[in-house]
Amino acid sequence: MALTAHSTIGDWLNDPIGGDLIKDLLAQSGADPSQLTPVLGLPLQQLVVMSQGAMPQSVVDDLVRAANGGEIPADGESAGWTETITPGRFAGKTVIVTGAASGIGRATASRIAREGGRVVAADISADKLDALTTELAGHDVIIVAGDLTQQASIDAVVAAAGDRIDALANVAGINDDFSPAGETTDAVWDRVIAINLTAPFRLMRAVLPIMEAAGRGAILNVSSEAGLRGNASGNAYTASKHGIIGVTKSAAFMYGPKGIRVNSVAPGGVATGIPMPPNMSEYGSGRLAPFQQAIPTVATAEHLAASITFLLSDDAVNINGAILASDGGWSVQ
């Protein structure tokens, strides 16, 4: 079978020609093939996203040509997981998705729209939201650009949704600087907590009365592996993600009898290419490194969207207050 951009990294490394090409590419940057172990199941194309701009598309295209005698063959059937749309799963439903301009939020918004839902896509990046609507032309997508740490932006999202809100996916979030508590500045703490915890809470607070009046609704809050353990990230991020699990469990208990389900997904390593902030803590980074290197597998944004949309859909009718570790088994290590 010809190697393509959608062949897995593992397939490339196992191929006599492809393996040499990948090893030569890694050698140029001083990297080792063993560093690819967590991403062996991902398509080669995902390296473009993971590199955060360091690897342009042209590098992947050149690799594919070199492995196929100068040609880029048509993509064959992928050996890995392939997203399978469930037509009409969200038909007639209005779903708010935050962080919808990139990464997990974008993949979630895209899947819901392609499964028939009316999506209110919120993000701080107007340009990327415009690109999303272009990609999803013909689907029912309303974009709202704004900073969700500001009440005016939350009000705008709810207004755009209108009188019916069937589901909310709180996906938007940022990293911290891996600092331990003794180093965490007020600026880092305040920003991470505002975006990762306070904004999702306020959006929940805004939509719950609408769901309560309708007697139905589903809310999904994205936590993290850092919401399950203390050795996955820094102080502020870990606190925010533990906090969102607390908010989820409280709301699930309070509103379950009213027909509203509230659940959380805790991702592990995800190849979204979200940049890390500047001035990373040297001590925190060093302390976390051995545990982060033990991540068993890295997922794509589409993998996480599959978990999120399941919990938002009617297929999860009997699930409330659950914290789904969508982490490739990292949480059991």
C-alpha positions as a Markdown table, in Angstrom:
| # | Residue | x | y | z |
|---|---|---|---|---|
| 1 | Met | 0.0 | 0.0 | 0.0 |
| 2 | Ala | 1.3 | 3.4 | -0.9 |
| 3 | Leu | 2.4 | 5.8 | 1.9 |
| 4 | Thr | 0.3 | 8.9 | 2.0 |
| 5 | Ala | -0.1 | 11.9 | 4.4 |
| 6 | His | -2.9 | 10.0 | 6.0 |
| 7 | Ser | -0.9 | 6.8 | 6.6 |
| 8 | Thr | 0.0 | 6.5 | 10.3 |
| 9 | Ile | 3.4 | 7.6 | 11.6 |
| 10 | Gly | 3.9 | 4.0 | 12.7 |
| 11 | Asp | 3.3 | 2.8 | 9.1 |
| 12 | Trp | 5.9 | 5.2 | 7.9 |
| 13 | Leu | 8.5 | 4.1 | 10.4 |
| 14 | Asn | 7.8 | 0.4 | 9.6 |
| 15 | Asp | 8.2 | 0.9 | 5.9 |
| 16 | Pro | 11.8 | 0.5 | 4.6 |
| 17 | Ile | 11.7 | 3.6 | 2.5 |
| 18 | Gly | 9.4 | 5.7 | 4.7 |
| 19 | Gly | 11.3 | 4.7 | 7.8 |
| 20 | Asp | 14.5 | 6.0 | 6.4 |
| 21 | Leu | 12.9 | 9.3 | 5.3 |
| 22 | Ile | 11.4 | 9.9 | 8.7 |
| 23 | Lys | 14.6 | 9.1 | 10.5 |
| 24 | Asp | 16.6 | 11.4 | 8.2 |
| 25 | Leu | 14.0 | 14.2 | 8.9 |
| 26 | Leu | 14.3 | 13.7 | 12.7 |
| 27 | Ala | 18.1 | 13.6 | 12.5 |
| 28 | Gln | 18.2 | 17.1 | 10.9 |
| 29 | Ser | 16.6 | 18.5 | 14.0 |
| 30 | Gly | 18.5 | 16.3 | 16.5 |
| 31 | Ala | 15.4 | 14.3 | 17.4 |
| 32 | Asp | 15.1 | 10.5 | 17.9 |
| 33 | Pro | 12.5 | 8.1 | 16.5 |
| 34 | Ser | 11.7 | 7.0 | 20.1 |
| 35 | Gln | 10.1 | 10.5 | 20.7 |
| 36 | Leu | 7.4 | 9.5 | 18.2 |
| 37 | Thr | 6.2 | 6.6 | 20.3 |
| 38 | Pro | 3.1 | 8.3 | 21.7 |
| 39 | Val | 1.9 | 9.4 | 18.2 |
| 40 | Leu | 2.6 | 6.2 | 16.2 |
| 41 | Gly | -1.2 | 5.8 | 15.6 |
| 42 | Leu | -1.7 | 9.4 | 14.3 |
| 43 | Pro | -1.5 | 10.2 | 10.6 |
| 44 | Leu | 1.7 | 11.8 | 9.3 |
| 45 | Gln | -0.4 | 14.9 | 8.4 |
| 46 | Gln | -0.9 | 15.5 | 12.1 |
| 47 | Leu | 2.8 | 16.5 | 12.4 |
| 48 | Val | 2.0 | 19.8 | 10.7 |
| 49 | Val | -0.5 | 20.7 | 13.5 |
| 50 | Met | 1.7 | 19.4 | 16.3 |
| 51 | Ser | 4.7 | 21.3 | 15.1 |
| 52 | Gln | 3.0 | 24.7 | 15.8 |
| 53 | Gly | 4.3 | 26.1 | 12.5 |
| 54 | Ala | 7.8 | 24.6 | 12.6 |
| 55 | Met | 6.9 | 22.0 | 9.9 |
| 56 | Pro | 5.1 | 23.4 | 6.9 |
| 57 | Gln | 2.8 | 21.4 | 4.7 |
| 58 | Ser | 5.4 | 21.3 | 2.0 |
| 59 | Val | 7.6 | 19.0 | 4.2 |
| 60 | Val | 4.9 | 16.4 | 4.4 |
| 61 | Asp | 4.2 | 16.7 | 0.7 |
| 62 | Asp | 7.9 | 16.2 | -0.1 |
| 63 | Leu | 8.1 | 13.1 | 2.2 |
| 64 | Val | 5.1 | 11.6 | 0.4 |
| 65 | Arg | 6.6 | 12.3 | -3.0 |
| 66 | Ala | 10.0 | 10.8 | -2.0 |
| 67 | Ala | 8.3 | 7.7 | -0.8 |
| 68 | Asn | 6.3 | 7.3 | -4.0 |
| 69 | Gly | 8.8 | 8.0 | -6.8 |
| 70 | Gly | 8.0 | 11.7 | -7.0 |
| 71 | Glu | 4.2 | 11.4 | -7.1 |
| 72 | Ile | 1.5 | 12.1 | -4.5 |
| 73 | Pro | -0.8 | 9.1 | -4.7 |
| 74 | Ala | -4.5 | 9.2 | -3.9 |
| 75 | Asp | -5.3 | 8.6 | -0.2 |
| 76 | Gly | -6.1 | 5.0 | 0.4 |
| 77 | Glu | -8.0 | 3.5 | 3.3 |
| 78 | Ser | -6.5 | 4.6 | 6.6 |
| 79 | Ala | -5.2 | 1.9 | 8.9 |
| 80 | Gly | -6.1 | 4.0 | 11.9 |
| 81 | Trp | -9.4 | 5.3 | 13.3 |
| 82 | Thr | -11.7 | 7.2 | 10.9 |
| 83 | Glu | -14.4 | 9.6 | 12.0 |
| 84 | Thr | -17.8 | 8.2 | 11.1 |
| 85 | Ile | -20.6 | 10.7 | 11.0 |
| 86 | Thr | -24.0 | 9.8 | 12.5 |
| 87 | Pro | -26.5 | 11.6 | 10.2 |
| 88 | Gly | -29.2 | 13.5 | 12.0 |
| 89 | Arg | -27.9 | 12.8 | 15.5 |
| 90 | Phe | -28.2 | 16.5 | 16.4 |
| 91 | Ala | -31.1 | 17.4 | 14.0 |
| 92 | Gly | -33.3 | 20.1 | 15.4 |
| 93 | Lys | -30.9 | 20.9 | 18.2 |
| 94 | Thr | -29.1 | 24.1 | 19.0 |
| 95 | Val | -25.7 | 23.6 | 20.5 |
| 96 | Ile | -23.2 | 26.2 | 21.8 |
| 97 | Val | -19.6 | 25.4 | 21.4 |
| 98 | Thr | -16.8 | 27.5 | 22.9 |
| 99 | Gly | -13.3 | 27.5 | 21.6 |
| 100 | Ala | -14.8 | 26.7 | 18.3 |
| 101 | Ala | -12.2 | 28.4 | 16.1 |
| 102 | Ser | -9.4 | 25.8 | 16.6 |
| 103 | Gly | -8.5 | 22.4 | 18.1 |
| 104 | Ile | -11.0 | 20.4 | 20.0 |
| 105 | Gly | -13.6 | 23.1 | 19.9 |
| 106 | Arg | -13.4 | 23.3 | 16.1 |
| 107 | Ala | -13.6 | 19.6 | 15.6 |
| 108 | Thr | -16.6 | 19.4 | 18.0 |
| 109 | Ala | -18.5 | 22.3 | 16.2 |
| 110 | Ser | -17.7 | 20.7 | 12.9 |
| 111 | Arg | -19.0 | 17.3 | 13.9 |
| 112 | Ile | -22.2 | 18.6 | 15.4 |
| 113 | Ala | -22.9 | 20.8 | 12.3 |
| 114 | Arg | -22.3 | 17.8 | 10.0 |
| 115 | Glu | -24.6 | 15.7 | 12.2 |
| 116 | Gly | -27.5 | 18.2 | 11.6 |
| 117 | Gly | -27.2 | 20.5 | 14.6 |
| 118 | Arg | -27.5 | 24.2 | 14.7 |
| 119 | Val | -24.2 | 25.4 | 16.1 |
| 120 | Val | -23.4 | 28.7 | 17.9 |
| 121 | Ala | -19.6 | 28.8 | 17.6 |
| 122 | Ala | -17.9 | 31.1 | 20.0 |
| 123 | Asp | -14.3 | 32.1 | 20.1 |
| 124 | Ile | -12.1 | 35.1 | 20.6 |
| 125 | Ser | -10.6 | 34.7 | 17.1 |
| 126 | Ala | -12.9 | 36.3 | 14.5 |
| 127 | Asp | -10.7 | 35.3 | 11.6 |
| 128 | Lys | -10.6 | 31.7 | 12.5 |
| 129 | Leu | -14.4 | 31.6 | 13.1 |
| 130 | Asp | -14.8 | 33.0 | 9.6 |
| 131 | Ala | -12.7 | 30.2 | 8.2 |
| 132 | Leu | -14.9 | 27.7 | 10.1 |
| 133 | Thr | -18.0 | 29.0 | 8.4 |
| 134 | Thr | -16.3 | 28.7 | 5.0 |
| 135 | Glu | -15.4 | 25.1 | 5.8 |
| 136 | Leu | -18.9 | 24.4 | 6.9 |
| 137 | Ala | -20.7 | 26.2 | 4.2 |
| 138 | Gly | -24.2 | 24.8 | 3.8 |
| 139 | His | -24.5 | 23.9 | 7.5 |
| 140 | Asp | -26.3 | 25.9 | 10.2 |
| 141 | Val | -23.5 | 27.7 | 12.0 |
| 142 | Ile | -23.7 | 31.0 | 13.8 |
| 143 | Ile | -20.4 | 32.6 | 14.9 |
| 144 | Val | -19.9 | 34.9 | 17.9 |
| 145 | Ala | -16.5 | 36.4 | 18.3 |
| 146 | Gly | -15.7 | 37.7 | 21.8 |
| 147 | Asp | -13.8 | 37.2 | 25.0 |
| 148 | Leu | -15.9 | 34.9 | 27.2 |
| 149 | Thr | -14.3 | 36.3 | 30.4 |
| 150 | Gln | -16.5 | 39.3 | 29.7 |
| 151 | Gln | -20.2 | 39.1 | 30.6 |
| 152 | Ala | -21.1 | 41.0 | 27.4 |
| 153 | Ser | -19.7 | 38.2 | 25.3 |
| 154 | Ile | -21.6 | 35.5 | 27.2 |
| 155 | Asp | -24.7 | 37.6 | 26.8 |
| 156 | Ala | -24.0 | 37.8 | 23.0 |
| 157 | Val | -23.6 | 34.0 | 22.7 |
| 158 | Val | -26.9 | 33.3 | 24.5 |
| 159 | Ala | -28.7 | 35.9 | 22.4 |
| 160 | Ala | -27.4 | 34.3 | 19.2 |
| 161 | Ala | -28.7 | 30.9 | 20.3 |
| 162 | Gly | -32.2 | 32.3 | 20.8 |
| 163 | Asp | -35.0 | 30.8 | 22.9 |
| 164 | Arg | -33.8 | 27.2 | 22.5 |
| 165 | Ile | -30.5 | 25.8 | 23.8 |
| 166 | Asp | -30.3 | 22.1 | 23.8 |
| 167 | Ala | -26.6 | 21.7 | 24.6 |
| 168 | Leu | -23.5 | 23.5 | 25.7 |
| 169 | Ala | -19.9 | 22.4 | 25.1 |
| 170 | Asn | -17.5 | 24.4 | 27.2 |
| 171 | Val | -14.3 | 23.7 | 25.3 |
| 172 | Ala | -12.3 | 26.9 | 25.4 |
| 173 | Gly | -9.2 | 26.9 | 27.6 |
| 174 | Ile | -5.5 | 27.9 | 27.9 |
| 175 | Asn | -2.3 | 26.4 | 29.3 |
| 176 | Asp | -0.4 | 27.7 | 32.2 |
| 177 | Asp | 3.4 | 28.1 | 32.5 |
| 178 | Phe | 3.9 | 24.8 | 34.4 |
| 179 | Ser | 4.7 | 26.8 | 37.5 |
| 180 | Pro | 4.4 | 25.3 | 41.0 |
| 181 | Ala | 2.3 | 27.2 | 43.6 |
| 182 | Gly | 5.3 | 28.9 | 45.0 |
| 183 | Glu | 6.1 | 30.5 | 41.6 |
| 184 | Thr | 2.7 | 31.2 | 40.2 |
| 185 | Thr | 2.1 | 34.9 | 39.6 |
| 186 | Asp | -1.2 | 36.6 | 40.1 |
| 187 | Ala | -1.3 | 37.3 | 36.3 |
| 188 | Val | -1.0 | 33.6 | 35.4 |
| 189 | Trp | -3.4 | 32.5 | 38.1 |
| 190 | Asp | -6.1 | 35.1 | 37.3 |
| 191 | Arg | -6.0 | 34.6 | 33.5 |
| 192 | Val | -6.1 | 30.7 | 33.7 |
| 193 | Ile | -8.8 | 30.6 | 36.3 |
| 194 | Ala | -10.8 | 33.3 | 34.4 |
| 195 | Ile | -10.7 | 31.4 | 31.1 |
| 196 | Asn | -10.8 | 27.8 | 32.2 |
| 197 | Leu | -13.2 | 28.0 | 35.2 |
| 198 | Thr | -15.0 | 31.2 | 35.6 |
| 199 | Ala | -16.1 | 31.7 | 32.0 |
| 200 | Pro | -17.5 | 28.1 | 31.7 |
| 201 | Phe | -19.3 | 28.5 | 35.0 |
| 202 | Arg | -20.9 | 31.8 | 33.8 |
| 203 | Leu | -22.0 | 30.3 | 30.5 |
| 204 | Met | -23.6 | 27.4 | 32.4 |
| 205 | Arg | -25.3 | 29.9 | 34.7 |
| 206 | Ala | -26.7 | 31.7 | 31.6 |
| 207 | Val | -28.0 | 28.6 | 29.8 |
| 208 | Leu | -29.4 | 26.6 | 32.7 |
| 209 | Pro | -32.6 | 28.6 | 33.2 |
| 210 | Ile | -33.4 | 28.1 | 29.5 |
| 211 | Met | -32.8 | 24.3 | 29.8 |
| 212 | Glu | -34.7 | 24.2 | 33.0 |
| 213 | Ala | -37.7 | 25.8 | 31.5 |
| 214 | Ala | -37.6 | 23.3 | 28.6 |
| 215 | Gly | -37.1 | 20.3 | 30.9 |
| 216 | Arg | -34.1 | 19.1 | 29.0 |
| 217 | Gly | -30.5 | 19.8 | 28.2 |
| 218 | Ala | -26.9 | 18.6 | 28.1 |
| 219 | Ile | -23.8 | 20.3 | 29.2 |
| 220 | Leu | -20.2 | 19.1 | 28.6 |
| 221 | Asn | -17.3 | 20.7 | 30.3 |
| 222 | Val | -13.8 | 19.9 | 29.1 |
| 223 | Ser | -11.5 | 19.2 | 32.0 |
| 224 | Ser | -8.1 | 17.5 | 31.5 |
| 225 | Glu | -5.8 | 14.7 | 32.7 |
| 226 | Ala | -4.7 | 17.6 | 35.0 |
| 227 | Gly | -8.2 | 17.5 | 36.6 |
| 228 | Leu | -7.5 | 13.9 | 37.7 |
| 229 | Arg | -3.9 | 14.1 | 38.9 |
| 230 | Gly | -1.3 | 16.5 | 40.1 |
| 231 | Asn | 1.6 | 15.7 | 37.8 |
| 232 | Ala | 0.1 | 16.6 | 34.4 |
| 233 | Ser | 0.5 | 20.4 | 34.4 |
| 234 | Gly | 1.2 | 23.5 | 36.5 |
| 235 | Asn | -0.5 | 24.9 | 39.6 |
| 236 | Ala | -3.1 | 27.2 | 37.9 |
| 237 | Tyr | -4.1 | 24.8 | 35.1 |
| 238 | Thr | -4.4 | 21.9 | 37.5 |
| 239 | Ala | -6.6 | 23.9 | 39.9 |
| 240 | Ser | -8.8 | 25.2 | 37.1 |
| 241 | Lys | -9.4 | 21.7 | 35.7 |
| 242 | His | -10.0 | 20.1 | 39.1 |
| 243 | Gly | -12.4 | 23.0 | 39.6 |
| 244 | Ile | -14.4 | 22.4 | 36.4 |
| 245 | Ile | -14.9 | 18.8 | 37.6 |
| 246 | Gly | -16.4 | 20.1 | 40.8 |
| 247 | Val | -18.7 | 22.5 | 38.9 |
| 248 | Thr | -19.7 | 19.6 | 36.7 |
| 249 | Lys | -20.5 | 17.2 | 39.6 |
| 250 | Ser | -22.4 | 19.9 | 41.5 |
| 251 | Ala | -24.6 | 20.9 | 38.5 |
| 252 | Ala | -25.2 | 17.2 | 37.6 |
| 253 | Phe | -26.5 | 16.6 | 41.1 |
| 254 | Met | -28.6 | 19.8 | 41.3 |
| 255 | Tyr | -30.1 | 19.7 | 37.8 |
| 256 | Gly | -30.3 | 15.9 | 37.0 |
| 257 | Pro | -33.9 | 15.7 | 38.4 |
| 258 | Lys | -34.8 | 18.5 | 36.0 |
| 259 | Gly | -33.8 | 16.6 | 32.9 |
| 260 | Ile | -30.4 | 18.2 | 32.4 |
| 261 | Arg | -27.3 | 16.1 | 32.1 |
| 262 | Val | -23.9 | 17.6 | 33.0 |
| 263 | Asn | -20.7 | 15.6 | 32.2 |
| 264 | Ser | -17.1 | 16.2 | 31.6 |
| 265 | Val | -14.4 | 14.8 | 29.3 |
| 266 | Ala | -10.8 | 14.7 | 30.6 |
| 267 | Pro | -8.4 | 14.7 | 27.6 |
| 268 | Gly | -4.8 | 13.4 | 27.9 |
| 269 | Gly | -2.3 | 14.3 | 25.2 |
| 270 | Val | -4.0 | 16.0 | 22.2 |
| 271 | Ala | -2.2 | 17.0 | 19.0 |
| 272 | Thr | -3.9 | 20.4 | 18.6 |
| 273 | Gly | -0.8 | 22.6 | 18.3 |
| 274 | Ile | -2.0 | 25.0 | 21.0 |
| 275 | Pro | 1.1 | 27.1 | 21.8 |
| 276 | Met | 2.6 | 27.1 | 25.3 |
| 277 | Pro | 2.9 | 30.5 | 27.0 |
| 278 | Pro | 6.3 | 32.2 | 27.3 |
| 279 | Asn | 8.5 | 32.1 | 30.3 |
| 280 | Met | 7.8 | 28.4 | 31.3 |
| 281 | Ser | 8.8 | 27.5 | 34.8 |
| 282 | Glu | 12.2 | 25.7 | 34.6 |
| 283 | Tyr | 11.5 | 23.8 | 37.8 |
| 284 | Gly | 7.9 | 22.9 | 37.0 |
| 285 | Ser | 8.8 | 21.8 | 33.4 |
| 286 | Gly | 11.6 | 19.6 | 34.7 |
| 287 | Arg | 9.5 | 18.0 | 37.4 |
| 288 | Leu | 6.6 | 17.2 | 35.0 |
| 289 | Ala | 8.8 | 16.0 | 32.1 |
| 290 | Pro | 9.1 | 12.3 | 33.1 |
| 291 | Phe | 5.4 | 12.0 | 33.6 |
| 292 | Gln | 4.5 | 13.7 | 30.4 |
| 293 | Gln | 6.9 | 11.5 | 28.5 |
| 294 | Ala | 4.9 | 8.5 | 29.9 |
| 295 | Ile | 1.8 | 9.5 | 27.9 |
| 296 | Pro | 0.7 | 6.3 | 26.2 |
| 297 | Thr | -0.8 | 7.9 | 23.1 |
| 298 | Val | -1.6 | 11.3 | 21.7 |
| 299 | Ala | -5.1 | 11.9 | 20.3 |
| 300 | Thr | -6.3 | 14.2 | 17.5 |
| 301 | Ala | -9.0 | 16.8 | 18.1 |
| 302 | Glu | -11.4 | 14.6 | 16.2 |
| 303 | His | -10.9 | 11.8 | 18.7 |
| 304 | Leu | -11.9 | 14.1 | 21.5 |
| 305 | Ala | -14.9 | 15.5 | 19.5 |
| 306 | Ala | -16.1 | 11.9 | 19.2 |
| 307 | Ser | -16.1 | 11.6 | 23.0 |
| 308 | Ile | -17.7 | 15.0 | 23.5 |
| 309 | Thr | -20.5 | 14.6 | 21.0 |
| 310 | Phe | -21.4 | 11.2 | 22.4 |
| 311 | Leu | -21.9 | 12.7 | 25.9 |
| 312 | Leu | -23.9 | 15.6 | 24.4 |
| 313 | Ser | -26.1 | 13.4 | 22.3 |
| 314 | Asp | -29.2 | 11.4 | 23.3 |
| 315 | Asp | -27.0 | 8.3 | 23.1 |
| 316 | Ala | -25.8 | 9.3 | 26.5 |
| 317 | Val | -29.3 | 9.4 | 27.9 |
| 318 | Asn | -28.5 | 7.7 | 31.2 |
| 319 | Ile | -25.1 | 9.4 | 31.8 |
| 320 | Asn | -25.0 | 12.3 | 34.3 |
| 321 | Gly | -22.1 | 13.5 | 36.4 |
| 322 | Ala | -19.6 | 11.3 | 34.6 |
| 323 | Ile | -15.9 | 12.3 | 34.1 |
| 324 | Leu | -14.8 | 10.5 | 31.0 |
| 325 | Ala | -11.1 | 10.1 | 30.8 |
| 326 | Ser | -10.5 | 10.3 | 27.0 |
| 327 | Asp | -6.7 | 9.9 | 27.4 |
| 328 | Gly | -5.6 | 6.6 | 25.8 |
| 329 | Gly | -5.3 | 5.0 | 29.2 |
| 330 | Trp | -3.0 | 7.6 | 30.7 |
| 331 | Ser | -5.2 | 7.9 | 33.9 |
| 332 | Val | -4.7 | 4.2 | 34.7 |
| 333 | Gln | -0.9 | 4.4 | 34.9 |
